Amino acid sequence: MYKRQVDHYDRDPERNLAELAALTAGLLEDDRLTEPKWTDHQGWRYAIPENGASSGSLERAESEGLYCVGDWTAGEGRIHAALRSGLEVGERIAGRRRD
């Protein structure tokens, strides 16, 4: 499984992207996800959110099929906030696929 964030801090972002995209595509069984249309990266030391995203912005993005996850959506720079965000969005995506 993937190592701790600190173990990859200085790794080439393109290498990390390729590995994460492959893991995501495998998890969701969708090979299209191996080639994302847009990506961004930021080292952890600079990625501490000060404010959460507005719920209206997140809802508008989801209505267009763009799902935002991460501690930045909650405005709380902690791993549990990122995990909670991902799980909640995953549940919404899974619910829409069943409909």
Biopython code that builds the backbone (N, CA, C, O; Angstrom):
import numpy as np
from Bio.PDB.StructureBuilder import StructureBuilder

atoms = [
    (1, "MET", "N", (0.836, -1.185, 0.000)),
    (1, "MET", "CA", (0.000, 0.000, 0.000)),
    (1, "MET", "C", (0.876, 1.240, 0.000)),
    (1, "MET", "O", (2.095, 1.156, 0.144)),
    (2, "TYR", "N", (0.253, 2.369, -0.160)),
    (2, "TYR", "CA", (0.971, 3.626, -0.264)),
    (2, "TYR", "C", (1.654, 3.984, 1.045)),
    (2, "TYR", "O", (1.082, 3.787, 2.117)),
    (3, "LYS", "N", (2.861, 4.504, 0.970)),
    (3, "LYS", "CA", (3.612, 4.914, 2.156)),
    (3, "LYS", "C", (3.082, 6.249, 2.688)),
    (3, "LYS", "O", (2.227, 6.895, 2.081)),
    (4, "ARG", "N", (3.618, 6.626, 3.828)),
    (4, "ARG", "CA", (3.234, 7.899, 4.432)),
    (4, "ARG", "C", (3.576, 9.058, 3.503)),
    (4, "ARG", "O", (4.509, 8.956, 2.707)),
    (5, "GLN", "N", (2.838, 10.150, 3.593)),
    (5, "GLN", "CA", (3.055, 11.349, 2.783)),
    (5, "GLN", "C", (4.505, 11.815, 2.861)),
    (5, "GLN", "O", (5.099, 12.147, 1.835)),
    (6, "VAL", "N", (5.075, 11.846, 4.041)),
    (6, "VAL", "CA", (6.434, 12.355, 4.213)),
    (6, "VAL", "C", (7.443, 11.528, 3.422)),
    (6, "VAL", "O", (8.473, 12.060, 3.008)),
    (7, "ASP", "N", (7.178, 10.258, 3.206)),
    (7, "ASP", "CA", (8.083, 9.405, 2.447)),
    (7, "ASP", "C", (8.119, 9.771, 0.970)),
    (7, "ASP", "O", (9.049, 9.378, 0.266)),
    (8, "HIS", "N", (7.137, 10.509, 0.489)),
    (8, "HIS", "CA", (7.039, 10.859, -0.930)),
    (8, "HIS", "C", (7.158, 12.360, -1.180)),
    (8, "HIS", "O", (6.953, 12.815, -2.305)),
    (9, "TYR", "N", (7.482, 13.121, -0.163)),
    (9, "TYR", "CA", (7.457, 14.582, -0.283)),
    (9, "TYR", "C", (8.305, 15.086, -1.442)),
    (9, "TYR", "O", (7.873, 15.972, -2.178)),
    (10, "ASP", "N", (9.495, 14.542, -1.617)),
    (10, "ASP", "CA", (10.403, 15.020, -2.662)),
    (10, "ASP", "C", (10.328, 14.212, -3.957)),
    (10, "ASP", "O", (11.110, 14.452, -4.877)),
    (11, "ARG", "N", (9.410, 13.274, -4.038)),
    (11, "ARG", "CA", (9.270, 12.481, -5.263)),
    (11, "ARG", "C", (8.729, 13.340, -6.395)),
    (11, "ARG", "O", (8.078, 14.362, -6.177)),
    (12, "ASP", "N", (9.017, 12.898, -7.596)),
    (12, "ASP", "CA", (8.520, 13.571, -8.788)),
    (12, "ASP", "C", (6.990, 13.555, -8.784)),
    (12, "ASP", "O", (6.392, 12.483, -8.698)),
    (13, "PRO", "N", (6.347, 14.721, -8.875)),
    (13, "PRO", "CA", (4.876, 14.765, -8.850)),
    (13, "PRO", "C", (4.233, 13.931, -9.956)),
    (13, "PRO", "O", (3.169, 13.347, -9.750)),
    (14, "GLU", "N", (4.862, 13.871, -11.117)),
    (14, "GLU", "CA", (4.295, 13.087, -12.217)),
    (14, "GLU", "C", (4.280, 11.590, -11.880)),
    (14, "GLU", "O", (3.352, 10.872, -12.255)),
    (15, "ARG", "N", (5.298, 11.136, -11.181)),
    (15, "ARG", "CA", (5.337, 9.727, -10.767)),
    (15, "ARG", "C", (4.231, 9.446, -9.752)),
    (15, "ARG", "O", (3.525, 8.443, -9.851)),
    (16, "ASN", "N", (4.090, 10.340, -8.780)),
    (16, "ASN", "CA", (3.009, 10.187, -7.801)),
    (16, "ASN", "C", (1.652, 10.186, -8.497)),
    (16, "ASN", "O", (0.794, 9.359, -8.186)),
    (17, "LEU", "N", (1.457, 11.105, -9.434)),
    (17, "LEU", "CA", (0.196, 11.197, -10.157)),
    (17, "LEU", "C", (-0.118, 9.895, -10.879)),
    (17, "LEU", "O", (-1.238, 9.390, -10.801)),
    (18, "ALA", "N", (0.864, 9.355, -11.577)),
    (18, "ALA", "CA", (0.636, 8.120, -12.331)),
    (18, "ALA", "C", (0.231, 6.979, -11.396)),
    (18, "ALA", "O", (-0.684, 6.215, -11.705)),
    (19, "GLU", "N", (0.913, 6.866, -10.254)),
    (19, "GLU", "CA", (0.586, 5.797, -9.304)),
    (19, "GLU", "C", (-0.786, 6.002, -8.676)),
    (19, "GLU", "O", (-1.559, 5.052, -8.549)),
    (20, "LEU", "N", (-1.094, 7.231, -8.284)),
    (20, "LEU", "CA", (-2.399, 7.503, -7.669)),
    (20, "LEU", "C", (-3.537, 7.319, -8.666)),
    (20, "LEU", "O", (-4.594, 6.798, -8.311)),
    (21, "ALA", "N", (-3.330, 7.740, -9.902)),
    (21, "ALA", "CA", (-4.362, 7.560, -10.926)),
    (21, "ALA", "C", (-4.611, 6.072, -11.174)),
    (21, "ALA", "O", (-5.758, 5.647, -11.311)),
    (22, "ALA", "N", (-3.536, 5.283, -11.231)),
    (22, "ALA", "CA", (-3.688, 3.842, -11.447)),
    (22, "ALA", "C", (-4.426, 3.195, -10.276)),
    (22, "ALA", "O", (-5.292, 2.345, -10.482)),
    (23, "LEU", "N", (-4.085, 3.597, -9.043)),
    (23, "LEU", "CA", (-4.783, 3.056, -7.877)),
    (23, "LEU", "C", (-6.269, 3.416, -7.903)),
    (23, "LEU", "O", (-7.123, 2.580, -7.609)),
    (24, "THR", "N", (-6.565, 4.657, -8.255)),
    (24, "THR", "CA", (-7.955, 5.121, -8.312)),
    (24, "THR", "C", (-8.727, 4.377, -9.400)),
    (24, "THR", "O", (-9.851, 3.929, -9.175)),
    (25, "ALA", "N", (-8.118, 4.248, -10.580)),
    (25, "ALA", "CA", (-8.777, 3.532, -11.683)),
    (25, "ALA", "C", (-9.060, 2.089, -11.306)),
    (25, "ALA", "O", (-10.118, 1.552, -11.635)),
    (26, "GLY", "N", (-8.124, 1.465, -10.622)),
    (26, "GLY", "CA", (-8.332, 0.084, -10.188)),
    (26, "GLY", "C", (-9.428, -0.024, -9.145)),
    (26, "GLY", "O", (-10.264, -0.927, -9.198)),
    (27, "LEU", "N", (-9.420, 0.895, -8.203)),
    (27, "LEU", "CA", (-10.421, 0.879, -7.139)),
    (27, "LEU", "C", (-11.824, 1.061, -7.698)),
    (27, "LEU", "O", (-12.759, 0.379, -7.278)),
    (28, "LEU", "N", (-11.971, 1.984, -8.650)),
    (28, "LEU", "CA", (-13.293, 2.281, -9.208)),
    (28, "LEU", "C", (-13.586, 1.501, -10.486)),
    (28, "LEU", "O", (-14.641, 1.670, -11.098)),
    (29, "GLU", "N", (-12.637, 0.641, -10.886)),
    (29, "GLU", "CA", (-12.795, -0.192, -12.081)),
    (29, "GLU", "C", (-13.166, 0.644, -13.306)),
    (29, "GLU", "O", (-14.120, 0.342, -14.023)),
    (30, "ASP", "N", (-12.375, 1.714, -13.526)),
    (30, "ASP", "CA", (-12.633, 2.620, -14.645)),
    (30, "ASP", "C", (-11.280, 3.087, -15.193)),
    (30, "ASP", "O", (-10.663, 3.995, -14.637)),
    (31, "ASP", "N", (-10.826, 2.470, -16.274)),
    (31, "ASP", "CA", (-9.514, 2.784, -16.835)),
    (31, "ASP", "C", (-9.395, 4.220, -17.338)),
    (31, "ASP", "O", (-8.283, 4.719, -17.507)),
    (32, "ARG", "N", (-10.499, 4.882, -17.577)),
    (32, "ARG", "CA", (-10.432, 6.283, -18.015)),
    (32, "ARG", "C", (-9.757, 7.157, -16.968)),
    (32, "ARG", "O", (-9.194, 8.203, -17.293)),
    (33, "LEU", "N", (-9.814, 6.727, -15.712)),
    (33, "LEU", "CA", (-9.257, 7.530, -14.624)),
    (33, "LEU", "C", (-7.734, 7.489, -14.565)),
    (33, "LEU", "O", (-7.129, 8.194, -13.757)),
    (34, "THR", "N", (-7.103, 6.669, -15.414)),
    (34, "THR", "CA", (-5.640, 6.643, -15.436)),
    (34, "THR", "C", (-5.072, 7.877, -16.130)),
    (34, "THR", "O", (-3.878, 8.154, -16.015)),
    (35, "GLU", "N", (-5.911, 8.619, -16.846)),
    (35, "GLU", "CA", (-5.467, 9.821, -17.551)),
    (35, "GLU", "C", (-6.373, 11.007, -17.199)),
    (35, "GLU", "O", (-7.215, 11.406, -18.002)),
    (36, "PRO", "N", (-6.197, 11.570, -15.994)),
    (36, "PRO", "CA", (-7.046, 12.696, -15.588)),
    (36, "PRO", "C", (-6.835, 13.909, -16.497)),
    (36, "PRO", "O", (-5.738, 14.128, -17.012)),
    (37, "LYS", "N", (-7.878, 14.678, -16.682)),
    (37, "LYS", "CA", (-7.808, 15.859, -17.536)),
    (37, "LYS", "C", (-7.092, 17.020, -16.856)),
    (37, "LYS", "O", (-6.550, 17.898, -17.526)),
    (38, "TRP", "N", (-7.089, 17.023, -15.522)),
    (38, "TRP", "CA", (-6.460, 18.111, -14.777)),
    (38, "TRP", "C", (-5.990, 17.586, -13.430)),
    (38, "TRP", "O", (-6.679, 16.791, -12.791)),
    (39, "THR", "N", (-4.844, 18.022, -13.013)),
    (39, "THR", "CA", (-4.335, 17.655, -11.688)),
    (39, "THR", "C", (-3.601, 18.843, -11.080)),
    (39, "THR", "O", (-3.258, 19.802, -11.772)),
    (40, "ASP", "N", (-3.375, 18.763, -9.811)),
    (40, "ASP", "CA", (-2.582, 19.765, -9.097)),
    (40, "ASP", "C", (-1.929, 19.057, -7.926)),
    (40, "ASP", "O", (-2.422, 18.027, -7.467)),
    (41, "HIS", "N", (-0.858, 19.585, -7.455)),
    (41, "HIS", "CA", (-0.216, 19.013, -6.283)),
    (41, "HIS", "C", (0.379, 20.136, -5.447)),
    (41, "HIS", "O", (0.712, 21.208, -5.953)),
    (42, "GLN", "N", (0.501, 19.866, -4.183)),
    (42, "GLN", "CA", (1.097, 20.826, -3.260)),
    (42, "GLN", "C", (1.681, 20.047, -2.103)),
    (42, "GLN", "O", (1.030, 19.153, -1.562)),
    (43, "GLY", "N", (2.888, 20.372, -1.722)),
    (43, "GLY", "CA", (3.498, 19.722, -0.567)),
    (43, "GLY", "C", (2.713, 20.050, 0.695)),
    (43, "GLY", "O", (2.185, 21.152, 0.841)),
    (44, "TRP", "N", (2.642, 19.086, 1.601)),
    (44, "TRP", "CA", (1.835, 19.209, 2.808)),
    (44, "TRP", "C", (2.129, 20.469, 3.597)),
    (44, "TRP", "O", (1.203, 21.087, 4.123)),
    (45, "ARG", "N", (3.386, 20.869, 3.698)),
    (45, "ARG", "CA", (3.704, 22.000, 4.569)),
    (45, "ARG", "C", (2.990, 23.276, 4.140)),
    (45, "ARG", "O", (2.823, 24.186, 4.953)),
    (46, "TYR", "N", (2.568, 23.363, 2.887)),
    (46, "TYR", "CA", (1.868, 24.550, 2.408)),
    (46, "TYR", "C", (0.365, 24.326, 2.252)),
    (46, "TYR", "O", (-0.355, 25.250, 1.875)),
    (47, "ALA", "N", (-0.107, 23.147, 2.526)),
    (47, "ALA", "CA", (-1.496, 22.793, 2.221)),
    (47, "ALA", "C", (-2.380, 22.776, 3.467)),
    (47, "ALA", "O", (-3.220, 21.888, 3.614)),
    (48, "ILE", "N", (-2.203, 23.738, 4.357)),
    (48, "ILE", "CA", (-3.025, 23.817, 5.553)),
    (48, "ILE", "C", (-4.153, 24.811, 5.293)),
    (48, "ILE", "O", (-3.898, 26.012, 5.210)),
    (49, "PRO", "N", (-5.383, 24.343, 5.165)),
    (49, "PRO", "CA", (-6.497, 25.246, 4.864)),
    (49, "PRO", "C", (-6.838, 26.138, 6.059)),
    (49, "PRO", "O", (-6.753, 25.722, 7.214)),
    (50, "GLU", "N", (-7.220, 27.362, 5.748)),
    (50, "GLU", "CA", (-7.632, 28.291, 6.795)),
    (50, "GLU", "C", (-9.146, 28.421, 6.867)),
    (50, "GLU", "O", (-9.699, 28.704, 7.930)),
    (51, "ASN", "N", (-9.812, 28.215, 5.743)),
    (51, "ASN", "CA", (-11.273, 28.317, 5.671)),
    (51, "ASN", "C", (-11.803, 27.164, 4.837)),
    (51, "ASN", "O", (-11.124, 26.678, 3.932)),
    (52, "GLY", "N", (-13.006, 26.733, 5.142)),
    (52, "GLY", "CA", (-13.641, 25.697, 4.337)),
    (52, "GLY", "C", (-14.234, 26.277, 3.070)),
    (52, "GLY", "O", (-14.448, 27.485, 2.965)),
    (53, "ALA", "N", (-14.494, 25.420, 2.126)),
    (53, "ALA", "CA", (-15.167, 25.835, 0.894)),
    (53, "ALA", "C", (-16.640, 26.079, 1.198)),
    (53, "ALA", "O", (-17.217, 25.431, 2.072)),
    (54, "SER", "N", (-17.235, 27.006, 0.481)),
    (54, "SER", "CA", (-18.659, 27.269, 0.704)),
    (54, "SER", "C", (-19.478, 26.086, 0.212)),
    (54, "SER", "O", (-19.181, 25.503, -0.830)),
    (55, "SER", "N", (-20.506, 25.738, 0.965)),
    (55, "SER", "CA", (-21.334, 24.589, 0.573)),
    (55, "SER", "C", (-21.996, 24.842, -0.772)),
    (55, "SER", "O", (-22.197, 23.903, -1.543)),
    (56, "GLY", "N", (-22.339, 26.092, -1.070)),
    (56, "GLY", "CA", (-22.949, 26.415, -2.360)),
    (56, "GLY", "C", (-22.012, 26.108, -3.520)),
    (56, "GLY", "O", (-22.442, 25.579, -4.545)),
    (57, "SER", "N", (-20.737, 26.438, -3.364)),
    (57, "SER", "CA", (-19.752, 26.159, -4.413)),
    (57, "SER", "C", (-19.585, 24.661, -4.621)),
    (57, "SER", "O", (-19.521, 24.184, -5.754)),
    (58, "LEU", "N", (-19.516, 23.930, -3.525)),
    (58, "LEU", "CA", (-19.364, 22.477, -3.628)),
    (58, "LEU", "C", (-20.591, 21.838, -4.265)),
    (58, "LEU", "O", (-20.459, 20.915, -5.069)),
    (59, "GLU", "N", (-21.775, 22.313, -3.918)),
    (59, "GLU", "CA", (-23.009, 21.769, -4.498)),
    (59, "GLU", "C", (-23.090, 22.080, -5.990)),
    (59, "GLU", "O", (-23.505, 21.226, -6.774)),
    (60, "ARG", "N", (-22.700, 23.292, -6.393)),
    (60, "ARG", "CA", (-22.711, 23.635, -7.827)),
    (60, "ARG", "C", (-21.732, 22.758, -8.598)),
    (60, "ARG", "O", (-22.035, 22.302, -9.700)),
    (61, "ALA", "N", (-20.555, 22.524, -8.015)),
    (61, "ALA", "CA", (-19.570, 21.664, -8.678)),
    (61, "ALA", "C", (-20.129, 20.255, -8.853)),
    (61, "ALA", "O", (-19.996, 19.664, -9.924)),
    (62, "GLU", "N", (-20.755, 19.713, -7.802)),
    (62, "GLU", "CA", (-21.320, 18.358, -7.887)),
    (62, "GLU", "C", (-22.433, 18.279, -8.919)),
    (62, "GLU", "O", (-22.591, 17.254, -9.583)),
    (63, "SER", "N", (-23.201, 19.344, -9.060)),
    (63, "SER", "CA", (-24.281, 19.314, -10.056)),
    (63, "SER", "C", (-23.719, 19.222, -11.470)),
    (63, "SER", "O", (-24.427, 18.823, -12.395)),
    (64, "GLU", "N", (-22.439, 19.594, -11.645)),
    (64, "GLU", "CA", (-21.773, 19.489, -12.946)),
    (64, "GLU", "C", (-20.914, 18.228, -13.049)),
    (64, "GLU", "O", (-20.215, 18.035, -14.043)),
    (65, "GLY", "N", (-20.963, 17.365, -12.021)),
    (65, "GLY", "CA", (-20.207, 16.122, -12.046)),
    (65, "GLY", "C", (-18.791, 16.243, -11.512)),
    (65, "GLY", "O", (-17.983, 15.334, -11.707)),
    (66, "LEU", "N", (-18.470, 17.349, -10.839)),
    (66, "LEU", "CA", (-17.140, 17.545, -10.257)),
    (66, "LEU", "C", (-17.257, 17.391, -8.746)),
    (66, "LEU", "O", (-17.928, 18.183, -8.084)),
    (67, "TYR", "N", (-16.613, 16.385, -8.215)),
    (67, "TYR", "CA", (-16.697, 16.084, -6.786)),
    (67, "TYR", "C", (-15.412, 16.519, -6.099)),
    (67, "TYR", "O", (-14.325, 16.068, -6.460)),
    (68, "CYS", "N", (-15.534, 17.383, -5.125)),
    (68, "CYS", "CA", (-14.388, 17.946, -4.415)),
    (68, "CYS", "C", (-14.242, 17.264, -3.058)),
    (68, "CYS", "O", (-15.208, 17.150, -2.304)),
    (69, "VAL", "N", (-13.039, 16.818, -2.758)),
    (69, "VAL", "CA", (-12.770, 16.166, -1.483)),
    (69, "VAL", "C", (-11.470, 16.702, -0.901)),
    (69, "VAL", "O", (-10.625, 17.241, -1.615)),
    (70, "GLY", "N", (-11.333, 16.545, 0.382)),
    (70, "GLY", "CA", (-10.092, 16.905, 1.042)),
    (70, "GLY", "C", (-10.348, 17.739, 2.281)),
    (70, "GLY", "O", (-11.455, 18.226, 2.510)),
    (71, "ASP", "N", (-9.298, 17.892, 3.075)),
    (71, "ASP", "CA", (-9.439, 18.684, 4.292)),
    (71, "ASP", "C", (-9.769, 20.138, 3.980)),
    (71, "ASP", "O", (-10.367, 20.828, 4.806)),
    (72, "TRP", "N", (-9.387, 20.607, 2.801)),
    (72, "TRP", "CA", (-9.662, 21.993, 2.434)),
    (72, "TRP", "C", (-11.159, 22.266, 2.315)),
    (72, "TRP", "O", (-11.589, 23.402, 2.514)),
    (73, "THR", "N", (-11.956, 21.256, 1.997)),
    (73, "THR", "CA", (-13.396, 21.498, 1.891)),
    (73, "THR", "C", (-14.001, 21.778, 3.258)),
    (73, "THR", "O", (-14.988, 22.505, 3.371)),
    (74, "ALA", "N", (-13.408, 21.200, 4.293)),
    (74, "ALA", "CA", (-13.888, 21.403, 5.665)),
    (74, "ALA", "C", (-13.209, 22.597, 6.326)),
    (74, "ALA", "O", (-13.723, 23.148, 7.300)),
    (75, "GLY", "N", (-12.039, 23.001, 5.789)),
    (75, "GLY", "CA", (-11.300, 24.100, 6.391)),
    (75, "GLY", "C", (-10.539, 23.692, 7.631)),
    (75, "GLY", "O", (-10.176, 24.530, 8.457)),
    (76, "GLU", "N", (-10.303, 22.414, 7.755)),
    (76, "GLU", "CA", (-9.609, 21.878, 8.925)),
    (76, "GLU", "C", (-8.473, 20.996, 8.431)),
    (76, "GLU", "O", (-8.708, 19.897, 7.927)),
    (77, "GLY", "N", (-7.255, 21.470, 8.573)),
    (77, "GLY", "CA", (-6.100, 20.765, 8.043)),
    (77, "GLY", "C", (-5.727, 19.528, 8.825)),
    (77, "GLY", "O", (-4.684, 19.496, 9.479)),
    (78, "ARG", "N", (-6.546, 18.530, 8.768)),
    (78, "ARG", "CA", (-6.290, 17.286, 9.492)),
    (78, "ARG", "C", (-6.699, 16.102, 8.618)),
    (78, "ARG", "O", (-7.617, 16.196, 7.802)),
    (79, "ILE", "N", (-6.006, 15.007, 8.806)),
    (79, "ILE", "CA", (-6.263, 13.817, 7.992)),
    (79, "ILE", "C", (-7.677, 13.293, 8.189)),
    (79, "ILE", "O", (-8.284, 12.799, 7.239)),
    (80, "HIS", "N", (-8.214, 13.388, 9.396)),
    (80, "HIS", "CA", (-9.572, 12.877, 9.616)),
    (80, "HIS", "C", (-10.596, 13.702, 8.838)),
    (80, "HIS", "O", (-11.619, 13.170, 8.406)),
    (81, "ALA", "N", (-10.329, 14.999, 8.657)),
    (81, "ALA", "CA", (-11.251, 15.829, 7.866)),
    (81, "ALA", "C", (-11.195, 15.435, 6.391)),
    (81, "ALA", "O", (-12.224, 15.403, 5.716)),
    (82, "ALA", "N", (-10.005, 15.139, 5.896)),
    (82, "ALA", "CA", (-9.857, 14.696, 4.507)),
    (82, "ALA", "C", (-10.539, 13.354, 4.289)),
    (82, "ALA", "O", (-11.236, 13.159, 3.293)),
    (83, "LEU", "N", (-10.337, 12.436, 5.216)),
    (83, "LEU", "CA", (-10.957, 11.115, 5.110)),
    (83, "LEU", "C", (-12.477, 11.214, 5.165)),
    (83, "LEU", "O", (-13.168, 10.601, 4.352)),
    (84, "ARG", "N", (-12.996, 11.975, 6.110)),
    (84, "ARG", "CA", (-14.445, 12.150, 6.229)),
    (84, "ARG", "C", (-15.015, 12.733, 4.937)),
    (84, "ARG", "O", (-16.051, 12.281, 4.451)),
    (85, "SER", "N", (-14.339, 13.728, 4.391)),
    (85, "SER", "CA", (-14.779, 14.344, 3.144)),
    (85, "SER", "C", (-14.847, 13.318, 2.019)),
    (85, "SER", "O", (-15.839, 13.255, 1.293)),
    (86, "GLY", "N", (-13.798, 12.515, 1.873)),
    (86, "GLY", "CA", (-13.773, 11.500, 0.818)),
    (86, "GLY", "C", (-14.854, 10.454, 0.980)),
    (86, "GLY", "O", (-15.492, 10.052, 0.006)),
    (87, "LEU", "N", (-15.061, 10.011, 2.211)),
    (87, "LEU", "CA", (-16.097, 9.004, 2.461)),
    (87, "LEU", "C", (-17.492, 9.554, 2.168)),
    (87, "LEU", "O", (-18.319, 8.866, 1.569)),
    (88, "GLU", "N", (-17.754, 10.782, 2.586)),
    (88, "GLU", "CA", (-19.076, 11.378, 2.352)),
    (88, "GLU", "C", (-19.343, 11.551, 0.858)),
    (88, "GLU", "O", (-20.439, 11.254, 0.383)),
    (89, "VAL", "N", (-18.345, 12.028, 0.122)),
    (89, "VAL", "CA", (-18.523, 12.195, -1.320)),
    (89, "VAL", "C", (-18.658, 10.840, -2.004)),
    (89, "VAL", "O", (-19.460, 10.682, -2.923)),
    (90, "GLY", "N", (-17.873, 9.862, -1.555)),
    (90, "GLY", "CA", (-17.998, 8.512, -2.121)),
    (90, "GLY", "C", (-19.395, 7.951, -1.952)),
    (90, "GLY", "O", (-19.925, 7.310, -2.859)),
    (91, "GLU", "N", (-19.989, 8.187, -0.804)),
    (91, "GLU", "CA", (-21.371, 7.737, -0.566)),
    (91, "GLU", "C", (-22.343, 8.436, -1.521)),
    (91, "GLU", "O", (-23.263, 7.805, -2.042)),
    (92, "ARG", "N", (-22.143, 9.730, -1.749)),
    (92, "ARG", "CA", (-23.042, 10.443, -2.675)),
    (92, "ARG", "C", (-22.876, 9.926, -4.102)),
    (92, "ARG", "O", (-23.861, 9.759, -4.821)),
    (93, "ILE", "N", (-21.642, 9.674, -4.510)),
    (93, "ILE", "CA", (-21.405, 9.141, -5.856)),
    (93, "ILE", "C", (-22.035, 7.762, -5.996)),
    (93, "ILE", "O", (-22.709, 7.482, -6.987)),
    (94, "ALA", "N", (-21.819, 6.903, -5.007)),
    (94, "ALA", "CA", (-22.389, 5.551, -5.054)),
    (94, "ALA", "C", (-23.910, 5.604, -5.096)),
    (94, "ALA", "O", (-24.529, 4.812, -5.807)),
    (95, "GLY", "N", (-24.520, 6.509, -4.359)),
    (95, "GLY", "CA", (-25.971, 6.665, -4.362)),
    (95, "GLY", "C", (-26.499, 7.091, -5.713)),
    (95, "GLY", "O", (-27.565, 6.641, -6.134)),
    (96, "ARG", "N", (-25.767, 7.953, -6.396)),
    (96, "ARG", "CA", (-26.206, 8.413, -7.722)),
    (96, "ARG", "C", (-26.069, 7.316, -8.766)),
    (96, "ARG", "O", (-26.876, 7.240, -9.692)),
    (97, "ARG", "N", (-25.063, 6.471, -8.629)),
    (97, "ARG", "CA", (-24.883, 5.382, -9.592)),
    (97, "ARG", "C", (-25.970, 4.333, -9.475)),
    (97, "ARG", "O", (-26.314, 3.673, -10.455)),
    (98, "ARG", "N", (-26.517, 4.178, -8.262)),
    (98, "ARG", "CA", (-27.594, 3.194, -8.048)),
    (98, "ARG", "C", (-28.920, 3.694, -8.591)),
    (98, "ARG", "O", (-29.800, 2.900, -8.925)),
    (99, "ASP", "N", (-29.066, 5.018, -8.681)),
    (99, "ASP", "CA", (-30.353, 5.598, -9.127)),
    (99, "ASP", "C", (-30.607, 5.378, -10.590)),
    (99, "ASP", "O", (-31.640, 5.804, -11.108)),
]
sb = StructureBuilder()
sb.init_structure("model")
sb.init_model(0)
sb.init_chain("A")
sb.init_seg("    ")
for serial, (resi, resn, name, xyz) in enumerate(atoms, 1):
    if name == "N":
        sb.init_residue(resn, " ", resi, " ")
    sb.init_atom(name, np.array(xyz, "f"), 0.0, 1.0, " ", f" {name:<3s}", serial, name[0])
structure = sb.get_structure()
